[in-house]
Amino acid sequence: MKLNFYLLKSTVVAALGGLLFGFDTAVISGTTSGLTQTYTLSPAMLGFTVSIALWGTVAGSLLAGIPGDRYGRRDSLRIMAVLYLISALGCAGAWNWDALVLFRFIGGLGIGGSSVLGPMYIAEIAPASWRGRLVGFFQFNVVFGILLAYLSNYLIGLQRLGLAEWRWELGVTAIPAAFFFFMLFTIPRSPRWLVKKQRIAEAREVLKMTGEPNYEQQLAEISASIDAEHGHADEPLFSAKYRLPIFLAVSIAFFNQFSGINAILYYLNDIFADAGFNKVSGGLQTVIVGLTNLIFTMFAMSVIDKFGRKKLLLIGAVGTAACLFGVAAIFATGRRHDLLIWLLVTYIAFFAFSQGAVIWVYISEVFPNRVRAKGQSLGSFTHWIMAALISLGFPALARWSKPLPFVFFAAITVVQFFVVLLVYPETKGVSLEKIQQELSGREQPVTSAHS
């Protein structure tokens, strides 16, 4: 089917949560020096200041499924937009360290909630033939937000604002947050959530408006998968029949973070400083890293529904492992620091082409309609609690041994390669309802419509 304007607009608006997610995640990298000077932070306190937002994402991702199921994915995203806005304004005007920590935690709630609700909404509104690319647009916005954060930090840094610099860097997020909130009033509810709430006529209308050619058949399949007409739309996530979807969501989230991506993104300026780069050249190179992330995410989005999710993950695991071992070698020998930027850029390229593009698509696909909100929360929760642990521990571990974290991350990506190769099913071009049948063990294996 063709992509119509209504479906595209709904995807773009929901994916704005990803832009704020990426911006808020990466903007902290430019503030670490200023925050350390303003509040006289030790490495441990700096690690806590950075990671507190991630503990917010842990809570936000764990709790987001509750309003997502009760009030709908779209309306719950409005709550996330408000949290982003409060966090940005609060951080900009923070009167002491405790206030800063509180408002960063609130921002984390918004990030965690968006990482659950955004991909889930897009997956539920997208047709199977477009789902990988449309859910991938959420990840595109994440990395676009990361690039904007690096660029924003670089441009603000050129203004020579002194110790007030970090306030501007953190506060500018308020502008896209307000825009996101208002745009959410222009898109429909998820048709699958509407069916779950037995609002069949509304669901039919949304399917028609988004261009679904066989909307009556699609509606019947959704209704059958949810059993909404019999009142069985809700059931526990943790049961034996969902053990494979649970494993897939938890493992892909684990591998995503233990490949080291957020440790590198959060502390990119510090990594370059350790390698001898000055503030301006290091800041400019973070923009190059962010641009690479964006370009290769776009490349992955263009092929994810053709190549499939599994092939991208396997290619990425090989590339990221090689780059991480290279970074570890530079820090272990103290030589060839000129290669650091190229290894990190190549690492980002492989990550963006694989894990970065696939994770939110895959987690949004593998759970049945009945438990998708709970499953998406579980996958996102795993992702963020791992990110929080890594960001909390990375400064102290790197201070003790600079190469050790990178050796560890590389070893994990090697393990990831074999787990994906031996366990992960391919989901490209298959409806959510057919994926549900396969992963619950009730029918024939998932087969791609393009294979």
C-alpha positions as CSV (number, residue, x, y, z in Angstrom):
1,M,0.0,0.0,0.0
2,K,1.0,3.6,-0.5
3,L,2.0,5.9,2.4
4,N,-0.7,8.5,2.8
5,F,-0.4,12.0,4.4
6,Y,-2.5,11.2,7.4
7,L,-0.4,8.1,8.4
8,L,2.8,10.0,7.7
9,K,1.7,13.0,9.9
10,S,0.7,10.7,12.7
11,T,4.0,9.0,12.6
12,V,6.0,12.2,12.5
13,V,4.2,13.7,15.4
14,A,4.4,10.6,17.6
15,A,8.1,10.4,16.7
16,L,8.7,13.9,18.0
17,G,8.9,12.2,21.4
18,G,12.0,10.5,20.0
19,L,13.5,13.8,19.1
20,L,13.1,15.0,22.7
21,F,14.3,11.7,24.0
22,G,17.5,12.0,21.9
23,F,18.1,15.7,22.7
24,D,17.6,15.3,26.4
25,T,19.7,12.2,26.5
26,A,22.8,13.7,24.7
27,V,22.6,17.4,25.8
28,I,24.2,16.5,29.2
29,S,27.5,15.6,27.5
30,G,28.2,19.3,27.0
31,T,27.4,20.3,30.5
32,T,29.6,18.0,32.6
33,S,32.5,20.4,32.9
34,G,30.2,23.4,33.9
35,L,28.2,21.3,36.3
36,T,31.4,20.1,38.0
37,Q,32.7,23.6,38.5
38,T,29.3,25.1,39.6
39,Y,28.6,22.4,42.2
40,T,32.1,21.2,42.9
41,L,31.2,17.6,41.9
42,S,33.4,14.6,42.5
43,P,33.5,11.9,39.7
44,A,31.0,9.9,41.7
45,M,28.6,12.9,42.1
46,L,29.0,13.7,38.4
47,G,28.1,10.1,37.6
48,F,25.0,10.5,39.8
49,T,24.0,13.8,38.2
50,V,24.2,12.3,34.7
51,S,22.6,9.0,35.6
52,I,19.7,10.5,37.7
53,A,17.8,11.2,34.5
54,L,18.3,7.6,33.5
55,W,16.8,6.4,36.8
56,G,13.9,8.6,35.8
57,T,13.7,6.8,32.5
58,V,13.7,3.5,34.4
59,A,10.6,4.6,36.4
60,G,9.0,6.2,33.4
61,S,9.4,3.2,31.2
62,L,8.1,0.9,33.9
63,L,5.0,3.0,34.6
64,A,4.2,4.2,31.1
65,G,2.2,1.1,30.2
66,I,-0.4,1.9,32.9
67,P,-1.6,5.3,31.4
68,G,-0.9,3.9,28.0
69,D,-3.5,1.1,28.5
70,R,-5.9,3.2,30.5
71,Y,-5.9,6.6,28.6
72,G,-4.4,5.5,25.3
73,R,-1.0,5.9,23.7
74,R,-1.6,9.3,22.2
75,D,-3.0,11.0,25.3
76,S,-0.3,9.5,27.5
77,L,2.3,11.0,25.1
78,R,0.9,14.5,26.1
79,I,1.8,13.8,29.7
80,M,5.4,13.0,28.5
81,A,5.5,16.3,26.7
82,V,4.5,18.2,29.8
83,L,7.2,16.4,31.8
84,Y,9.8,17.4,29.2
85,L,8.7,21.0,29.4
86,I,8.8,21.1,33.3
87,S,12.3,19.5,33.2
88,A,13.8,21.9,30.7
89,L,12.5,25.0,32.5
90,G,13.4,23.6,35.9
91,C,17.0,22.7,34.9
92,A,17.6,26.1,33.3
93,G,16.5,27.8,36.5
94,A,17.8,25.3,39.1
95,W,18.7,27.2,42.3
96,N,20.9,24.4,43.7
97,W,22.2,20.9,42.9
98,D,19.2,19.2,44.6
99,A,16.8,21.1,42.3
100,L,18.8,20.2,39.2
101,V,18.8,16.5,40.2
102,L,15.0,16.6,40.7
103,F,14.3,18.3,37.4
104,R,16.6,15.9,35.5
105,F,14.7,13.0,37.1
106,I,11.4,14.5,35.9
107,G,12.9,14.7,32.4
108,G,13.9,11.1,32.7
109,L,10.3,10.2,33.3
110,G,9.4,11.8,30.0
111,I,12.2,10.0,28.2
112,G,11.3,6.6,29.6
113,G,7.6,7.1,28.9
114,S,8.2,8.2,25.3
115,S,10.5,5.2,24.6
116,V,7.5,3.0,25.5
117,L,4.6,4.9,24.0
118,G,6.0,6.4,20.9
119,P,7.2,3.2,19.1
120,M,4.1,1.3,20.4
121,Y,1.7,3.9,18.9
122,I,3.5,3.9,15.6
123,A,3.6,0.1,15.4
124,E,-0.1,-0.1,16.1
125,I,-1.1,2.5,13.5
126,A,1.4,1.3,10.8
127,P,0.6,-1.4,8.1
128,A,3.0,-4.4,8.1
129,S,4.7,-3.4,4.8
130,W,5.7,0.0,6.3
131,R,6.0,-0.8,10.0
132,G,9.8,-1.2,10.1
133,R,10.4,2.1,8.4
134,L,7.7,4.0,10.3
135,V,8.7,2.8,13.7
136,G,12.3,3.3,12.6
137,F,11.4,7.0,12.2
138,F,11.1,7.2,16.0
139,Q,14.8,6.1,16.2
140,F,15.6,8.5,13.3
141,N,14.2,11.3,15.5
142,V,16.2,10.0,18.5
143,V,19.5,10.3,16.6
144,F,18.4,13.6,15.0
145,G,17.7,14.9,18.6
146,I,21.2,13.7,19.6
147,L,22.7,15.6,16.6
148,L,20.7,18.7,17.5
149,A,21.9,18.5,21.1
150,Y,25.6,18.2,20.1
151,L,25.1,21.1,17.6
152,S,23.2,23.2,20.1
153,N,25.9,22.6,22.7
154,Y,28.6,23.6,20.2
155,L,26.8,26.8,19.2
156,I,26.0,27.8,22.7
157,G,29.6,27.1,23.6
158,L,30.8,29.6,21.0
159,Q,28.8,32.3,22.9
160,R,31.2,32.2,25.8
161,L,28.5,32.4,28.4
162,G,30.8,31.1,31.2
163,L,29.2,29.2,34.1
164,A,25.7,30.0,32.8
165,E,26.3,28.0,29.6
166,W,25.0,24.7,31.0
167,R,21.6,26.4,31.9
168,W,21.1,27.5,28.3
169,E,22.1,24.0,27.0
170,L,19.6,22.3,29.3
171,G,16.8,24.9,29.0
172,V,16.5,25.1,25.2
173,T,14.7,21.7,25.2
174,A,11.5,23.6,26.3
175,I,11.0,24.8,22.7
176,P,10.5,21.4,21.0
177,A,8.7,20.1,24.1
178,A,5.9,22.8,23.8
179,F,5.7,22.1,20.0
180,F,5.3,18.3,20.7
181,F,2.5,18.9,23.2
182,F,0.4,21.0,20.8
183,M,0.9,18.7,17.8
184,L,-0.4,15.7,19.7
185,F,-3.9,17.2,19.4
186,T,-3.8,16.7,15.7
187,I,-3.4,12.9,15.4
188,P,-5.8,10.0,16.1
189,R,-5.8,7.3,18.7
190,S,-4.2,3.9,18.1
191,P,-6.7,1.6,16.3
192,R,-5.6,-1.4,18.3
193,W,-6.1,0.4,21.6
194,L,-9.5,1.4,20.4
195,V,-10.4,-2.2,19.6
196,K,-9.1,-3.2,23.0
197,K,-11.5,-0.7,24.5
198,Q,-14.3,-2.1,22.3
199,R,-14.6,1.2,20.4
200,I,-14.8,-0.7,17.1
201,A,-16.3,2.1,14.9
202,E,-13.6,4.6,15.9
203,A,-10.9,2.0,15.1
204,R,-12.5,1.3,11.7
205,E,-12.4,5.0,10.9
206,V,-8.7,5.3,11.9
207,L,-7.8,2.3,9.7
208,K,-9.6,3.9,6.8
209,M,-8.0,7.3,7.2
210,T,-4.5,5.8,7.5
211,G,-5.0,4.1,4.1
212,E,-5.5,0.5,5.1
213,P,-6.9,-1.1,1.9
214,N,-8.5,-4.1,3.6
215,Y,-9.6,-2.3,6.8
216,E,-12.5,-4.6,7.5
217,Q,-10.3,-7.7,7.4
218,Q,-7.6,-6.0,9.4
219,L,-10.2,-5.0,12.0
220,A,-11.4,-8.6,12.2
221,E,-7.9,-9.8,12.8
222,I,-7.2,-7.3,15.5
223,S,-10.5,-8.1,17.2
224,A,-9.7,-11.8,17.1
225,S,-6.2,-11.3,18.5
226,I,-7.4,-9.2,21.4
227,D,-10.7,-11.1,22.0
228,A,-12.1,-7.7,22.9
229,E,-15.6,-8.8,22.2
230,H,-15.3,-11.5,24.9
231,G,-13.8,-9.1,27.5
232,H,-10.4,-10.9,27.6
233,A,-8.3,-7.9,26.4
234,D,-6.1,-8.0,29.4
235,E,-3.9,-10.8,30.8
236,P,-0.6,-11.2,32.7
237,L,2.6,-10.7,30.8
238,F,4.6,-13.2,32.7
239,S,3.3,-16.5,31.6
240,A,4.9,-19.5,29.9
241,K,3.5,-18.7,26.4
242,Y,5.2,-15.3,26.4
243,R,8.6,-16.5,27.4
244,L,10.1,-16.1,23.9
245,P,8.8,-12.5,23.4
246,I,10.0,-11.6,26.9
247,F,13.5,-13.1,26.2
248,L,13.7,-11.2,22.9
249,A,12.7,-7.8,24.3
250,V,14.9,-8.1,27.4
251,S,17.9,-9.4,25.5
252,I,17.9,-6.9,22.7
253,A,17.6,-4.1,25.3
254,F,20.5,-5.6,27.3
255,F,22.7,-5.9,24.3
256,N,21.8,-2.4,23.1
257,Q,23.2,-0.8,26.3
258,F,26.1,-3.2,27.0
259,S,27.4,-2.4,23.5
260,G,28.4,0.8,25.3
261,I,26.4,3.3,23.3
262,N,25.1,5.6,26.1
263,A,28.4,5.5,28.0
264,I,30.0,6.9,24.8
265,L,27.3,9.4,24.0
266,Y,27.1,10.8,27.5
267,Y,30.8,11.1,28.1
268,L,31.9,11.8,24.5
269,N,33.5,15.2,25.4
270,D,35.3,13.6,28.3
271,I,36.6,10.7,26.1
272,F,38.0,13.3,23.6
273,A,39.5,15.3,26.5
274,D,41.2,12.2,27.8
275,A,42.6,11.7,24.3
276,G,44.1,15.2,24.3
277,F,41.5,17.2,22.3
278,N,40.6,20.8,23.5
279,K,37.0,21.9,24.2
280,V,36.2,23.4,20.8
281,S,37.8,20.6,18.7
282,G,36.2,18.0,20.9
283,G,32.8,19.7,20.7
284,L,33.1,19.9,16.9
285,Q,33.9,16.2,16.7
286,T,30.8,15.3,18.8
287,V,28.8,17.0,16.0
288,I,30.5,14.8,13.5
289,V,29.6,11.7,15.6
290,G,26.0,12.9,15.8
291,L,25.8,13.5,12.0
292,T,27.2,10.0,11.4
293,N,24.6,8.6,13.7
294,L,21.8,10.3,11.7
295,I,23.1,9.3,8.3
296,F,23.4,5.6,9.1
297,T,20.1,5.5,10.9
298,M,18.5,6.9,7.7
299,F,20.3,4.2,5.7
300,A,19.1,1.5,8.0
301,M,15.5,2.8,7.8
302,S,15.6,2.6,4.0
303,V,16.5,-1.1,4.1
304,I,15.1,-2.5,7.3
305,D,11.9,-3.8,5.6
306,K,14.0,-5.3,2.8
307,F,17.0,-6.7,4.6
308,G,15.2,-7.6,7.8
309,R,15.9,-6.9,11.4
310,K,18.1,-10.0,12.0
311,K,20.6,-9.3,9.2
312,L,21.1,-5.7,10.4
313,L,21.8,-6.9,14.0
314,L,24.4,-9.4,12.8
315,I,26.3,-6.9,10.6
316,G,26.3,-4.4,13.4
317,A,27.6,-6.8,16.0
318,V,30.7,-7.6,14.0
319,G,31.4,-3.9,13.2
320,T,30.9,-2.5,16.7
321,A,33.0,-5.2,18.3
322,A,35.9,-4.5,16.0
323,C,35.7,-0.7,16.7
324,L,35.5,-1.1,20.4
325,F,38.5,-3.4,20.5
326,G,40.3,-0.7,18.6
327,V,39.4,2.1,21.0
328,A,40.5,-0.2,23.9
329,A,43.9,-0.7,22.2
330,I,44.4,3.1,21.8
331,F,43.8,3.7,25.5
332,A,45.9,0.6,26.5
333,T,48.9,1.6,24.4
334,G,48.6,5.4,24.7
335,R,49.3,5.6,20.9
336,R,47.5,6.6,17.8
337,H,45.0,9.0,19.4
338,D,44.4,10.4,16.0
339,L,42.5,7.3,15.1
340,L,40.1,7.7,18.0
341,I,37.6,9.9,16.2
342,W,37.6,7.5,13.2
343,L,37.0,4.4,15.3
344,L,34.2,6.1,17.3
345,V,32.6,7.4,14.1
346,T,32.7,3.9,12.6
347,Y,31.4,2.4,15.8
348,I,28.4,4.9,15.7
349,A,27.8,4.0,12.0
350,F,27.6,0.3,12.7
351,F,25.5,0.8,15.9
352,A,23.1,3.2,14.1
353,F,22.7,0.7,11.2
354,S,21.9,-2.2,13.5
355,Q,20.9,-1.9,17.2
356,G,19.9,1.7,17.0
357,A,17.5,1.2,14.1
358,V,16.2,-2.2,15.2
359,I,15.6,-2.1,18.9
360,W,12.3,-0.1,19.1
361,V,11.0,-1.7,16.0
362,Y,11.6,-5.2,17.3
363,I,10.3,-4.6,20.9
364,S,7.1,-3.1,19.4
365,E,6.6,-6.1,17.2
366,V,7.2,-9.2,19.3
367,F,4.4,-8.8,21.9
368,P,0.8,-9.7,21.3
369,N,-1.8,-6.9,21.2
370,R,-3.2,-7.9,24.6
371,V,0.1,-7.4,26.4
372,R,2.0,-5.0,24.1
373,A,1.9,-2.1,26.5
374,K,3.3,-4.3,29.4
375,G,5.8,-5.9,27.1
376,Q,7.0,-2.6,25.6
377,S,7.4,-1.3,29.2
378,L,9.5,-4.4,30.1
379,G,11.8,-4.0,27.1
380,S,12.2,-0.2,27.6
381,F,12.7,-0.7,31.4
382,T,15.5,-3.2,30.7
383,H,17.1,-0.8,28.3
384,W,17.0,2.1,30.7
385,I,18.1,0.4,33.9
386,M,21.1,-1.0,32.0
387,A,21.8,2.6,30.7
388,A,21.5,4.0,34.2
389,L,24.0,1.4,35.6
390,I,26.5,2.0,32.9
391,S,26.4,5.8,33.0
392,L,26.7,5.7,36.8
393,G,29.7,3.4,36.8
394,F,31.5,4.4,33.6
395,P,33.4,7.5,35.0
396,A,34.8,5.6,38.0
397,L,35.7,2.5,35.9
398,A,37.3,4.6,33.1
399,R,39.3,6.5,35.7
400,W,40.6,3.2,37.1
401,S,41.3,1.7,33.7
402,K,40.6,3.6,30.5
403,P,40.7,0.5,28.1
404,L,38.7,-1.9,30.4
405,P,35.1,-0.6,29.7
406,F,35.7,-0.8,25.9
407,V,37.0,-4.4,26.2
408,F,33.9,-5.3,28.2
409,F,31.6,-3.7,25.7
410,A,33.3,-5.4,22.8
411,A,33.0,-8.9,24.4
412,I,29.3,-8.4,24.9
413,T,28.8,-7.6,21.3
414,V,30.5,-10.8,20.4
415,V,28.0,-12.7,22.6
416,Q,25.2,-10.7,21.0
417,F,26.2,-12.0,17.5
418,F,25.7,-15.6,18.4
419,V,22.4,-15.1,20.4
420,V,20.9,-13.2,17.4
421,L,22.1,-15.8,15.0
422,L,20.7,-18.8,16.9
423,V,17.6,-17.4,18.6
424,Y,16.1,-14.3,17.0
425,P,13.2,-14.8,14.4
426,E,12.8,-12.5,11.5
427,T,9.7,-10.2,11.6
428,K,9.9,-8.1,8.4
429,G,6.7,-7.8,6.4
430,V,4.6,-9.8,8.8
431,S,1.4,-8.5,10.5
432,L,1.5,-8.0,14.3
433,E,-1.3,-10.6,14.6
434,K,0.7,-13.2,12.7
435,I,3.8,-12.5,14.7
436,Q,1.7,-13.0,17.8
437,Q,0.6,-16.4,16.6
438,E,4.1,-17.6,15.9
439,L,5.8,-16.3,19.1
440,S,3.0,-17.8,21.2
441,G,3.7,-21.1,19.6
442,R,0.3,-21.7,18.1
443,E,1.0,-21.7,14.4
444,Q,3.6,-22.0,11.7
445,P,6.9,-20.0,11.9
446,V,7.0,-16.4,11.0
447,T,7.7,-16.0,7.3
448,S,8.4,-12.6,5.7
449,A,6.1,-11.4,3.1
450,H,9.3,-10.4,1.2
451,S,11.3,-13.6,1.6
